[in-house]
């Protein structure tokens, strides 16, 4: 059996944590802006750190496993 958690969890996190897609931390006018489709270098770094933390929590600390097989 193959463990697909290492593929699906980062894929979903990458989509959800793309700066400017759902939210941007920090925003241009406010700390958090939602759905503005803009980004900056600072927000890319912040979102990368958040992505790494969530990926480490789900894959290493909690140990999520997804088996797609019979």
Secondary structure, 3 states (H helix, E strand, C coil): CCECHHHHHHHHHHHHCCCCCCEEECCCCCCEEECCCCCCHHHHHHHHHHHHHHHHHHHHHCCCCCECCC
